[in-house]
Every structure is written in structure tokens, then in C-alpha cells.
């Protein structure tokens, strides 16, 4: 779950990630050299409830 700025005023779970770590993970995936296949990246907060 991401905590985007348009959810202002609503109850957001404490484990919601800010947008920046998601953007950094996407950038990392896209920045791989030619010939590298990054398959099924998973981004989740540490301690996320099951």
C-alpha cells in the first residue's frame, strides 16, 4: 500500500509506504543493463502484516 498525497484526511495504515521508495524500486528495475531481466519485483514494507 502506498501513501500518496491525495489520501489526505483519511485513515492510512501505518505500514503504507511513501511514494519515493516505490519510485526508486521502479527506477532500479528500469536502469538495469541491456541483457538483464529483472523478473517479478516485489516491494513491500518491512513488518507488513500477513
PLY file of the C-alpha trace (Angstrom):
ply
format ascii 1.0
element vertex 50
property float x
property float y
property float z
element edge 49
property int vertex1
property int vertex2
end_header
0.00 0.00 0.00
1.28 3.44 -0.94
0.58 6.64 0.97
0.04 9.15 -1.88
-0.69 12.81 -1.12
-4.29 12.59 -2.41
-5.35 10.46 0.60
-5.06 13.42 2.94
-7.57 13.26 5.78
-8.30 9.53 5.52
-7.11 6.76 7.81
-3.95 5.37 6.23
-2.39 2.19 7.71
0.93 2.73 9.47
2.63 0.28 7.09
1.75 2.27 3.95
4.88 3.21 2.02
5.60 6.74 0.87
5.82 7.10 -2.94
9.60 7.62 -3.07
10.70 4.02 -2.23
8.32 2.71 -4.90
9.72 5.15 -7.46
13.28 4.15 -6.52
12.46 0.45 -6.94
10.94 1.10 -10.38
13.95 3.20 -11.38
16.27 0.39 -10.25
14.36 -2.12 -12.39
14.43 0.13 -15.45
18.11 1.06 -15.01
19.47 -2.47 -15.49
21.92 -3.01 -18.34
20.85 -4.50 -21.65
20.50 -8.25 -21.38
19.45 -8.23 -17.72
15.93 -9.49 -16.99
14.53 -8.39 -13.66
11.51 -10.64 -13.23
8.60 -10.04 -10.81
9.91 -7.41 -8.41
8.10 -7.27 -5.07
8.16 -4.12 -2.97
6.64 -4.22 0.50
7.23 -2.51 3.82
9.22 -4.33 6.46
6.94 -5.71 9.14
3.84 -5.70 6.90
1.05 -7.71 8.50
0.29 -11.03 6.81
0 1
1 2
2 3
3 4
4 5
5 6
6 7
7 8
8 9
9 10
10 11
11 12
12 13
13 14
14 15
15 16
16 17
17 18
18 19
19 20
20 21
21 22
22 23
23 24
24 25
25 26
26 27
27 28
28 29
29 30
30 31
31 32
32 33
33 34
34 35
35 36
36 37
37 38
38 39
39 40
40 41
41 42
42 43
43 44
44 45
45 46
46 47
47 48
48 49
